[in-house]
Amino acid sequence: MKYLSIMVLILLSALSADQADAQSKKLQKATFGMGCFWCSEALFQRLDGVSSVRSGYEGGDVANPSYEDVCTGTTGHAEVIEVTYDPLKIKYDELLEVFWKSHDPTTLNRQGADVGTQYRSVVFYHNEEQKQIAEKYKKELNDTHAFGKPVVTAINKAATFYVAENYHQDYFNKNGSQPYCRMVILPKLEKLEKIFKAKLKQ
């Protein structure tokens, strides 16, 4: 009986590991630059189907840049978020909809008071399907004059993603009482809840 119990436990453990492996294999990544990554991280963390969001730097010419390096505007990197999501729960074009409606895609290198190439509007695609979806979506926005001005978001092939320093990760959740969080991030979250309430985690 003891032997049978042990075998059952081993089988259950193996099944659990297989399920976890299958889950991780179906997850996909999306990378967006839309101004300060503190804001974009807070927004995408709240979407149902998104399992993780990491703030970082991408698209530059310097290896392993620091926040101070990127802030000079000379490394070529953009502040971005790397979103890991389940396409069975939220589709890539839905992520794009949140991306475009949560910042001003008609200003390439500026979002509010944040000015510089590191704050540029950019989609880094991870495969050909993402590229086609993003380009088609951008064209539709411009064809319908959705923003009144041309959408200037860059659509680039994903490059090396450098994870930002630990103090940048989960920033709003850890620093929600800070003035920047209350004045800049909180209004964006309120807008997200108003427009995308059905897509948010419960």
Secondary structure, DSSP 4 states (H G I P E B T S, - for coil): -HHHHHHHHHHHHHHHHHHHHHHHHH-EEEEEEES-HHHHHHHHTTBTTEEEEEEEEES-SSSS--HHHHHTT-S--EEEEEEEE-TTTS-HHHHHHHHHHTS-TT-TTEETTEESGGG-EEEEESSHHHHHHHHHHHHHHHHTTTTSS----EEEE----EEPPGGGTTHHHHHTTSHHIIIIIHHHHHHHHHHSGGGB--
